[in-house]
Amino acid sequence: MKFKYIYQQFISHISVILVAFLVLSFLFAHYVENLVYENKAEELISYGKAILKNIESNPAHTDQIINQYSSVLAGRKISFSIFDKDANLYSVGKQGPACKLSDSEWTKITEGQTVIVNQDFKRFGQEGVSFVVLPYINNGRFIGGILLTSPISGTSEMISQINKYLLFTILIGLTVSFLLSWLLSRIHVNRIKRLREATSLVSTGDYTVNVPSSTFDEIGELANDFNHMVDKINTAMEEIDSLENRRRQFMADVSHEMRTPLTTISGVIEGLKTDMIPEEDKEKGINLVSQEAKRLIRLVNENLDYDKIRSNQIKLFREDIQLEELLEIIQEQLSLQAEEKMNQILVEVEKDVFVNADYDRLIQILINITKNSIQFTENGTIWLRGRIEKGETVIEIEDTGIGIDPAEVEKIWRRFYKAEISRTSNPYGEFGLGLSIVKQLVLLHNGEINVYSEKGKGTKFVIRFHPLYES
């Protein structure tokens, strides 16, 4: 059975308030009742002490004093009786009751204690009275005492009147509490309802929804967290869309990435079959076929494990590679692409320059950057240079292409930065792995990569491989 949250809130509020009202009302009524009876007892005690004091100071006029007080107290519906040490009535006022004390009460009186009874309905033949008994002590000896009574009807009426006003106060308080509880419950439920509706919109794919938030309470903080979550989801969805576009383009590029080594392998094998390759170059051709076959296998594995490359979860197999041979391979593989745009690729490197790197990853880095240079260069030149500088291996790829605006230079390292402009203009597959991945691969080699460019005057990529270190 569904039990709406607003009713849960309302009932919980009213229950707490009702219990609080009942407890406070009970305690207040009890306190008022005790206070009224205490005041009545104090009044009787004050009259009793006054009578005993006057009798003690004027013993010869005892009867006159008793008569005077009887007349005065009768108007206040108070009666009194005086008794001796044996509980015999010494003198009784006009309306005085008989002395009817219990043994325990009599013991207290003989010991000099005052007896106070707030309500008594049996001993004095009335509907109910409050009475006090005061001992009369003279020179340390118990001589007798005085008993004063007052009907409780007036006291009860006062207590009833106070309880009546208290009841009215409770009803007014409950009414106000009822309205405030309903209002507060509605406010809280409406805030939660907005969150629920926003959640439903998110579940349908609307990631632009936003709810009012604050830091006033937990619901406001929850709304703030909800907005933050939606922003994160929106950002993630945009990245997913970008990744999906990237995946489609990347799959389109796979055919070309595989065609290059296959073309090399096919050409070498055809040359060996037809004896077009000189005897002294056959071993070099066989090594090239072996390297390209291995590269092709790794390329297939890379395509199957692309996410690992993007998240740097790859293992490098470093070796000493002759840079001249490597750059000539890049030159040979990309020569056809360069010729299509009327470009030429020049290699400038000394024979004794080596670089310690992962062969496959370094090929990927250089092909990626060189393709980028080919893409944005026409009727120009692309230089592949290598040198040793201060113990570091430096590789430069420079072109005479259109260049990059200085304001855009740092942005090229962003993931998928040029995906939109390259999709239709690049017949070779955007940037291979993307310049952001290239930078990650260089960093994995304990290297650094920088780009220097000027609009209309070409671009130069400079890669520095620091000396090998123990990871």
N, C-alpha and C positions, 0 to 999 in steps of 0.2 A: 504494500500500500504506500502510495506516494504521500509524503508529509512535507509540505512546502517549507522552505527555509525561513520565510518571513514569519510563519506561525511558530516555528521553533524559537526564533529570536524573541517574538512577542511574548510567548508563554514563559520563556526563561526569565525575561525582564520582569514581567508581572509577578511571577512566583517569588522571585527574590524580594521584590518590593513588598508584596503581601506578607511574606514571612517576617520581614523587617518591621513592618507596621504593627503586626500582631504582637511580636515580642516587645517592641517599644511601648505599645499601648498597655500591655499587661504590666510591664515594669512601672510605667507611669501611674496607672490606676492604683497599683499596690503602694507605690510611694506616697501618692496623695492621701490614700486611706490612712496609712500610718501617720502621715503628717497631721491630718485632722484629729485623729485620736490622741496624738501626742499633745497637740495644742489644748484639747479638752482636758487631758490629764493635768497639764501644767496650770490650767485655769483653776481646777478643783484643788490642786495642791496649794496654790497661792491663797485661795480663800481659807483653806484649812489652817495654814500657817498663821494667817491674820487672826482667825478666831482664837486659836490657842495662845497667841501672843497677847491678845487683849485680855483673855481670861487670866493668864499668868500675871499680867501687870495690875489687874483689878479683880482679884478673886472675890471681893465682897459684892460685886455687881455682875456675877456670872449669869444669873437668870436674865438680867436686863440685856446683857451683851448677846446672849443666845436669841432672845426675842428680836432684837434689832437685826441681827444677821439673817434670822429666819424670814423676816419680812422682805429684806433686800434680795436674798437669794431665791425666794419664791417667785419673784418676777422673772428670774432667769431659769426657772424650773430646776433649781438645784436644791436638794435636801441634805440635811446633815444630822448626825447623831453623835453624842459623846458618851464614852463608856469608861469604866474603871479597870483596874488591873485584873479583875476577875471576870471581865466581859459583861458586867452588869451595867445597864444603861444608867448613866448618872443624870443626864438631862437630854431631853429629846425636843427637837424643833417642832413646829406646828405640823409639818408634814414628814417628820423623821421616821425612817424605817427602823426595824429591829436590827440588832447587830448579829449577823449570821456569817461568821467567818469559818473557814476550814481550819483544820489543825495546822497545816503547813503555813497558811496565811497568818494564823495567830502566832506561830513560832517566829516568823519574820518580824511581826509587830513588837513582840516582847524583846527581840534582839535590837530594836531601834531602827528597823528598815521600813521603808514606805512600800505599801502594796498598791499596785495599779492593775486594774482589770478593765480592758477596753470594752468588752461586750459580755453581758451576763443576762440570761433570760429566765432564771429559775428562782433565785433566792429572795427577790424583793417584790414579787407579785406584780410586776409590770411587764410590758411587752419586751422590754430590754433596757438595760441601763449600763452606763460606764460609771465605775466608782473607784475611789482611792481611799486608802486608810493610812492616816499619819499617826505615829506613836507620840505620846506625851512623856518626855523624859525630864525629870527634875533632879538635879544633883546626881546624875548617873543612875537614878532609879526609875524603873518603868512604873508610871502612875496610871496610865490609861491611854486613850487616843480618841481620834475623831474620824468618822466615816462620812464621806460626802458622795452623793449619787446624782447623776444627771441622765435623763432619758436619751437613748441613742437615736430617737426618731429624727431630731433636728440634724444630727450629724449624718445620718443616713441620707437625708434629703440633700444635704450639701454635697455628699459624695456622688449621689445619683445625678445631680445637676452637673457636676464636673465631668462625670463619665459621659453625659449626654453631649456636652460640648466637645469632648474628646472624640466621640463617635462621629459628629459632624465634621471635625477636622480630618479624621481618617478617610471619610467618604470623599471629601474635597481633594485630599492628597492622592487618593487612589484614582480619582477621575483625571487629575492632571497627569499623574504617572501613566495612566492608560494611554492618554493622547500622546505624550512625549515618547513612550515606548513604541507605539505604533509608528510615529513619525521617524524615529531613529531606525527602527527595523526596516521601514520602507527605503530610507536613504542607503543603508548598508546593502540591502538586497538589490537595489537598483545598480549600485556600483559593481556588485558581483555579477549581475545580469549583463552589464555592459562587457565585462570580461568574458563571460560565456559566449555572448554574441560575437565578440571579436575572435575568440578561439574557433568558433564555427566558420567564420570567414576565412581564417588561416587554413583550416582543414579543407576548404574548397579551392585553395590556391591563391587567395588574395593576400599578398604579403606587404601591402601598403597600408593596412589597417593600423590605427593608432587610438589608444584610449587615454583619457585624462589621468594624469599621475601626480603624485605628491609624496612628500616624506612625512606627512602628518601621522599616518598610522600604517599598520601592516598591509591593509588593502591597497593603500596608495603606493607602498613600496612594491607590492606584487604587480600593480599596474605598470610601474616603472620597469621592473624586470621583464614583464611581458613585452613592452615596447622594445626593450633592448634585445630580447630574443627574436622578435619579428625583424628587427634591423639585421641581426646576424643571419637569419634565414634568408632574407632578401639578398644580402650580400653573397651568401652561399649559392643561392639559385642563379644569380648573375654569373658567378664563377662556373657553376655547372653548365650553364648555357654556353659560356665561352669555351669550356673544356669540350663540350659536345661538338661545337663548331670546329675546334682545334682537332678533335678526333677524326671528323670527317675529312678535313683537309690533310691530316697526317696519313690517313689510309690512302688518300689519293696520291700522296708522295711516295708511298712504299714501293710502288712499281718502278719509279725512277731510281730510288735508292738501291734497289736490287739490280736494276738493269746495268748500272755502271760497272760493278765487279763482274757480272756475267758477261758483259761485252768484252772486258779485258781478258777474262779467262778464255772466251771463245776465240778472240783474236790470236792469243798466244798459241792455243792448241792448233788452230788452223795454220799458223806459221810454221809450227813444228811438223805438221803433217805434210806440208808442201815444201819443206826445206827452205822456206823463205827467210828463216832466222839463221844467221851465221852460227857456225859451230861454237865459237867462243862466247856467243850470247845465249846459247840454249840453257845453260845452267841458271843464268839470270832470269830467263823467261819462266823456267820451271819454278824458281823461288817466288816469282811474282804471282804465278798461278796459285801456288800454295798459300801465299799471304792473302790473296784475294778470296780464295775459297774459305779460309778461316774467318776472314772479315765478313763474308757473306753469311756464314753460320752465326757469327756473333750478332750480325745485323738482324737476322731472323729472331734470335733470342731477345734482342733488345726491343724489337717491336712487340713481342709477347710480354715483355716486362717493362713497358714504358713508364709506368707509375714509379717504379723503383728508381729510374734515372732522375725523374723530376723531384723525388724526395731524397736524393743523394744516398739511397740505400744500395750502393753498388760497391764492388770490390775491384781495386786496381791491380793489374799485373804489370808492374813496371820493369822496364828493361832499357838498356842503352841502345838508342836508335840513331843511325847516321842521318843527320838532318837533310843533307843534299839529296840522298836517295828518296827520302820521304817527300820532300817538296817537289821532286821530279814526278813522283807518282801522282800527287795532287794536280800538277800541271798537265800530265797526260790524261787523267780521268776527266778533267773539266775543260779540256781544250775544245771539244766540240761545242759545248755550251757557250764558251767564250767566243768562238768563231761565229755563232749565230747572231751575236750582237756586235760583230766586228771588233772584238777585243783581242788583245794578246796578253798571255801570261808569261812573265819573265821570272827566272829563278836566279837569285844572287846569294850564294852561300859558299863557304870554303869547305873542302873535303873533310877536314878534321874536326868539324863541329858536330858534337853528339848531344842528344837530349835524353835524360832519364825520365821515361813516361810510359804510360799504358799505350801500346801501339794503336789499338782500336779506338780508344777515347781521343787520342791526339788526332787521328785521321778525321774523326767526327768533328772535332773543334775546327780544324783547318778547312775542311770541306764546307762546313757551315758558314764560316766567315768569308771564304773565297766565293761561294755561291752568292752571298749577300753583295759582295763587291761586283760580281758579274751582273747581278740583277739591276743595280743602280748605276752601271757604267755602260756607255755606248760609244763605239769608235775610240776607245781609250786603251789604257795600259794598266795591268795589275801586276804588282811586284810581290814576289814571295822571297823574303830575305831572312837570313839567319846568321847569328854571330855569338861569340862569347864576350861578355862584358862584365868585368869585376866578379868573375867566378860564376856568373849566371848565364844561362842560355836564353837569348832574346830572339823571338820570332816576330817579324813585322809583315803585315799584309796591307799594302797601300794601293789605292786606286785613284783614277782621275775622274771619278764619277760626279754625280750631282751634289754629293756632300750632305751634311746634316746641319740643320739650324742649331746654333749653340744652345738655345733654350731646350732643345729636344735631346741633346746628347745623353744626359743622365737617364732619360726615360727609356732608352732602347734596351736597358737591362731588365725592364719590367717584363713579367711573364706575358706572352702573347701580345706584346705592345703593338706590333704592326700587322696584326692579323687581318684587319679590315682592308687596309690599302693593298695588302699583298695578295689577297685571295684571288683577285682577277688578273693581276698584273704579272704574277710570278709563275712561269710555266714549269719551274723546277721544284716547286714545293716550298714556298715561304722561306723559312730560315732553317730547315732541317729540324734540329731539336729546339730551336729558339735560342736567342742570345742569352736569355736568363739562365738556361740550362748550360750553355757554353761557359758562362761565368762560374757556375757551380763546379763544372768539371775542372776548370783551371784552378779554382781554389782547392779542390780535392788533391791536386798535384802540388800543393804548397806553392802555387804561383799567383800571379796577379795579371789582370788584363785591363788595359786602358784604351780609350779611343780619342783620337784627335781629328777634328773635322771642321770644315768651313764651308758654308753654303756656296755651291758652284765650283769648289776647288778640290773636291775629293775628300777621301777619308783614310785614316791610317789606324789600324789596330795593332797594338804593341802588347805581346805576351811575354812575361818574364817567368822563367822556371828557376826557382831558387835551388840551391844545392840540396840533394836528397837528405831527408831527415828521418829519424826513427819515429814512427807513429805509435 
